[in-house]
Amino acid sequence: MKRSRYRFAVGSCLLLLAAYVLAAPPSGYHLLKKIPFGAAPGGLEYFDYITFDASTRRVYLSHGTEVKVLDADSGAVVGTISGLKRDHGIVALNELGRGFITDGGTGQVVIFDLKTFKTIGQLKAGDDPDSILYDPASKRLFVFNGGSKDSTVIDPAKQTVVATIPLGGAPEQAVADGKGMIYDNLEDTNEVLAIDSRTLMIKSRWKVAPAGQPVSIAMDRQHRRLFIGGRNPKLFVVMDADSGKIIGQPFPIGDRVDTNIFDPETGMIACSTREGTIHIFHEDSPDKISLVETVKTEFGAKTMSHDPKTHNLYVDTSDFGPAPAPTAQQRNPQPVAIPGTFRLLIYGPSGGK
């Protein structure tokens, strides 16, 4: 009896290992649909995070002074949150019936009703609130303020600010492990922070070298791996979430990376850059990553989200005019987005519709 159980256990482990190792990501990504939009109110073209809410099949697009809400299956606009100044990140908390938007232009977090899309409140954040993250372990929202280099912690149920955490650097994107730890990129110190979401204490600081200026981040929560995209040098690295050790060799990526996603069902990692590329990787094992393909998109399509049902990838961009002449205040000006040319691009794998 003991030997039979041993054989069964070993066989089961081997089958699970084989399934993990042999799992292949979707590939052959190509453009499925292009959805154009008019200019956002105010005339300044700007766009940032894309949030895909799998439970409601809604897509939230940051678009300057508004947030467009789309039905993921039809592509139809189902709502607009307006009256913003320069919005960035969006979180939808369906259990509360509320959504939260970071408005970098006003230094606030804007609260809206998920049914009516009407604004129902504001909370003061720090200077230039950008990335926003919901942590299920602490049931708190964490807002990362690029200007004041801190994080505003919010109780979304009570709609109150709980605390402000000094970070010691300019934060970019963050990810939660679901167990009470948050990992955030500091782009000016080339670090990843590990933050305890319950005690609000910084537990670790890890360098991301050989990458630098880390911006994008995603996580394999089961195998405790962080996937980090850096802009200078332009490299994609894998980090152990418990030790901060860099795993394996870095991969070169395109200019001005902005988003990473991880699909636990397929082991796919996708990394989007402003130069118009999506780098598709596969997690062959927790310690081995391979490049599957590099998909050509459009210039500016650096923000991205992922549909876990169809495995489609959503990026957005616009047309761009030339960069203005350098000034003492802006020594490296960037190309300027042209108002009224904002569009969503949906890419699907081979066989996708």
C-alpha positions in Angstrom: 0.0 0.0 0.0 2.8 2.4 0.9 4.7 1.7 -2.3 1.5 2.2 -4.4 0.9 5.5 -2.7 4.5 6.5 -3.3 4.3 5.6 -7.0 1.1 7.5 -7.4 2.6 10.6 -5.7 5.7 10.5 -7.8 3.6 10.0 -11.0 1.3 12.9 -10.1 4.3 15.2 -9.5 5.9 14.2 -12.8 2.7 14.9 -14.7 2.3 18.3 -13.1 5.9 19.1 -13.8 5.5 18.0 -17.4 2.3 20.0 -17.8 4.1 23.1 -16.5 7.2 22.7 -18.6 5.3 21.9 -21.8 2.8 24.7 -21.4 3.2 27.0 -24.4 2.2 30.6 -24.6 -0.1 31.9 -27.4 1.9 33.2 -30.4 1.5 34.6 -33.8 0.1 37.9 -32.4 -1.5 40.1 -35.0 -3.8 43.1 -35.2 -7.5 42.1 -34.7 -9.2 45.5 -34.3 -8.5 49.2 -34.2 -11.0 51.4 -32.3 -10.6 55.2 -32.9 -11.8 57.9 -30.5 -12.3 61.6 -30.6 -10.2 64.2 -28.8 -10.5 64.4 -25.0 -12.1 67.6 -23.6 -9.4 70.3 -23.3 -7.5 69.5 -26.4 -4.4 68.0 -24.9 -3.8 64.5 -26.1 -2.5 62.2 -23.3 -3.1 58.6 -22.4 -1.7 56.2 -19.8 -2.8 53.0 -18.1 -5.3 50.5 -19.5 -7.2 48.4 -16.9 -9.0 45.2 -17.9 -11.7 44.1 -15.5 -12.1 40.4 -16.2 -15.2 40.0 -14.0 -17.3 42.6 -15.8 -15.5 42.3 -19.2 -14.9 46.1 -19.2 -11.8 47.9 -20.4 -10.9 51.3 -18.8 -8.8 53.6 -20.9 -7.0 56.6 -19.4 -7.4 59.4 -21.9 -6.2 62.8 -20.5 -9.2 64.5 -19.0 -11.5 61.5 -19.3 -11.6 57.7 -18.8 -13.3 55.7 -21.6 -15.1 52.5 -20.6 -15.5 49.8 -23.2 -17.2 46.5 -23.5 -14.4 44.0 -24.1 -16.4 41.7 -26.4 -18.0 44.3 -28.7 -15.6 47.2 -28.4 -18.5 49.6 -27.8 -18.1 52.5 -25.4 -20.4 51.9 -22.4 -19.4 54.9 -20.3 -17.2 57.9 -19.8 -15.8 59.4 -16.6 -15.1 63.0 -17.3 -14.0 66.2 -15.5 -10.5 65.0 -14.9 -7.3 67.0 -15.5 -4.5 64.4 -16.3 -5.5 60.9 -15.3 -3.3 57.9 -15.0 -4.3 54.6 -13.2 -7.7 53.1 -12.7 -8.9 50.5 -10.2 -12.4 49.0 -10.3 -13.7 47.5 -7.0 -16.9 45.7 -8.0 -17.6 44.5 -4.4 -17.9 48.2 -3.4 -19.5 49.4 -6.6 -16.7 52.1 -6.9 -13.8 52.9 -9.0 -10.7 55.0 -8.3 -8.7 57.1 -10.7 -5.3 58.9 -10.0 -5.4 62.4 -11.3 -1.9 63.7 -11.6 -3.0 67.2 -12.6 -4.9 67.8 -9.4 -3.0 65.6 -6.9 -6.2 63.6 -6.1 -7.7 60.2 -6.3 -11.1 60.5 -7.9 -13.9 58.1 -6.8 -16.6 57.2 -9.3 -19.7 55.0 -9.3 -19.3 51.8 -11.4 -22.9 51.9 -12.6 -23.4 55.5 -13.5 -19.8 56.5 -14.1 -20.5 59.7 -12.1 -17.8 61.2 -9.8 -18.8 60.7 -6.2 -15.8 62.0 -4.3 -12.1 62.9 -4.2 -9.2 62.1 -1.8 -6.0 64.1 -1.5 -2.9 62.2 -2.6 0.7 63.4 -3.0 2.3 65.2 -5.8 1.7 63.7 -9.2 -0.2 60.5 -8.3 0.4 57.9 -11.0 0.2 54.1 -10.4 -2.6 52.8 -8.2 -2.9 49.3 -6.8 -5.4 47.3 -4.8 -3.9 44.9 -2.3 -6.4 42.1 -1.4 -4.5 41.0 1.7 -4.9 44.4 3.5 -7.9 45.5 1.5 -6.2 48.8 0.9 -5.4 51.0 -2.1 -1.8 52.1 -2.6 -1.2 55.2 -4.7 2.3 55.9 -5.9 3.1 59.6 -6.2 6.0 60.4 -8.6 6.5 64.0 -7.6 6.5 63.7 -3.8 8.2 60.2 -3.9 5.8 58.6 -1.5 2.7 56.3 -1.4 -0.7 57.4 -0.3 -2.6 54.5 1.4 -6.4 54.5 1.2 -9.2 52.5 2.9 -11.5 52.2 -0.2 -14.5 51.0 1.9 -14.3 54.1 4.2 -13.0 56.3 1.5 -10.3 57.7 3.8 -6.5 58.2 3.7 -4.8 55.8 6.1 -1.2 56.8 5.8 1.6 58.2 3.6 4.7 56.1 3.2 8.0 57.9 2.2 9.7 55.8 -0.4 13.1 57.4 -0.9 12.8 57.5 -4.7 10.4 58.2 -7.6 7.9 55.3 -7.7 6.6 53.8 -10.9 4.4 50.7 -11.2 3.8 48.2 -8.5 2.4 44.6 -8.0 1.0 42.8 -5.0 1.7 39.1 -4.2 -1.8 38.7 -2.6 -0.2 37.7 0.7 0.6 41.1 2.1 3.7 42.2 0.2 3.8 44.9 -2.5 6.7 45.4 -4.9 7.3 48.8 -6.4 9.8 50.1 -8.9 11.9 53.2 -8.0 13.0 54.5 -11.4 15.5 57.1 -10.2 17.4 54.9 -7.7 17.2 51.7 -9.9 15.6 49.7 -7.1 12.6 47.5 -6.3 11.0 48.0 -2.9 9.2 45.3 -0.9 6.5 46.9 1.3 4.5 45.1 4.0 0.9 46.1 3.1 -0.3 45.6 6.7 2.4 47.3 8.8 3.2 49.8 5.9 6.9 49.2 6.5 9.6 48.9 3.8 11.1 45.4 4.3 13.7 45.4 1.5 15.4 47.4 -1.2 16.9 45.5 -4.2 18.9 46.8 -7.1 17.7 45.8 -10.6 21.1 45.8 -12.3 22.0 45.1 -15.0 18.7 46.8 -15.9 18.2 50.4 -14.9 15.4 53.0 -14.5 12.8 50.2 -13.8 9.3 51.1 -14.8 7.1 48.1 -15.7 6.5 45.1 -13.4 4.5 41.9 -13.3 4.6 38.8 -11.1 4.3 35.1 -11.1 2.8 34.8 -7.7 2.9 31.0 -7.5 6.7 30.8 -8.2 7.6 34.1 -6.6 9.1 35.7 -9.7 9.1 39.4 -10.6 9.3 40.5 -14.2 10.8 44.0 -14.5 11.3 46.2 -17.5 14.0 48.9 -17.4 14.5 51.9 -19.7 18.2 52.7 -19.2 19.7 50.2 -19.9 16.8 48.9 -21.9 16.6 45.4 -20.4 14.0 42.9 -19.2 15.1 41.0 -16.0 13.6 38.4 -13.7 13.9 38.8 -9.9 13.3 36.4 -7.0 10.6 38.0 -5.0 12.0 36.8 -1.7 15.7 37.4 -2.0 15.9 40.1 -4.7 18.3 38.0 -6.7 18.3 38.4 -10.5 17.5 35.1 -12.2 19.2 34.2 -15.5 20.3 36.6 -18.2 18.6 39.8 -19.1 16.8 40.3 -22.4 17.2 43.5 -24.6 13.9 45.3 -25.2 12.6 48.3 -27.1 12.8 52.0 -26.1 10.7 53.3 -23.2 9.1 50.2 -21.9 5.9 50.9 -19.9 3.9 47.7 -19.2 4.5 44.0 -18.4 1.8 41.4 -18.0 2.0 37.8 -16.9 -0.6 35.1 -17.8 -0.4 32.2 -15.2 -2.5 30.0 -17.4 0.0 29.9 -20.3 3.2 31.2 -18.7 3.2 34.1 -21.2 5.0 37.3 -20.2 4.4 40.3 -22.5 6.4 43.6 -22.4 5.3 46.7 -24.4 7.4 49.6 -25.4 6.9 53.0 -26.9 8.9 52.3 -30.0 6.1 50.0 -31.1 7.0 46.5 -30.0 5.5 43.9 -27.7 8.1 41.3 -26.6 6.5 37.9 -25.9 8.4 35.7 -23.5 7.6 32.3 -22.0 8.3 31.1 -18.4 9.7 27.6 -19.3 10.4 27.1 -15.6 10.8 29.4 -12.6 14.5 29.8 -13.5 14.3 29.9 -17.3 12.7 32.4 -19.6 12.7 32.3 -23.4 11.8 34.8 -26.0 8.9 33.6 -28.2 8.4 36.5 -30.6 8.5 40.3 -31.0 5.3 41.8 -32.3 5.4 45.1 -34.3 2.7 47.5 -33.2 2.7 51.3 -33.6 4.9 54.0 -32.2 3.6 55.2 -28.8 1.8 51.9 -28.0 3.5 51.4 -24.6 0.6 51.0 -22.2 -1.0 47.5 -22.3 -3.5 45.2 -20.7 -4.5 41.6 -21.1 -7.7 39.6 -21.5 -7.2 36.3 -19.6 -10.1 34.7 -21.5 -9.0 35.3 -25.1 -5.3 36.1 -24.4 -5.7 39.2 -26.5 -3.4 42.2 -25.7 -4.7 45.7 -25.6 -2.5 48.7 -26.4 -3.3 52.3 -27.2 -1.6 55.1 -29.1 -2.1 58.2 -31.3 -0.4 60.0 -34.1 2.6 62.1 -33.1 4.1 65.3 -34.3 7.8 66.2 -34.0 9.4 66.9 -30.7 9.8 70.6 -29.9 13.2 72.2 -29.7 15.2 71.5 -26.4 15.0 74.1 -23.7 16.9 74.6 -20.4 13.9 73.1 -18.6 13.4 70.3 -21.1 16.7 69.1 -22.5 15.2 65.9 -24.1 11.7 66.8 -25.4 9.6 63.9 -26.8 7.3 63.7 -29.8 3.9 65.3 -29.2 0.6 63.4 -29.5 -1.8 64.9 -31.9 -5.3 65.6 -30.4 -8.2 63.5 -31.9 -6.0 60.6 -33.1 -6.2 58.4 -29.9 -7.0 54.8 -30.7 -7.1 51.3 -29.1 -5.3 48.4 -30.8 -6.3 44.9 -30.0 -3.8 42.1 -30.9 -4.7 38.4 -30.7 -2.8 35.1 -31.1 -3.0 32.9 -34.2 -6.5 31.6 -34.5 -7.9 34.5 -32.5 -10.9 36.5 -33.6 
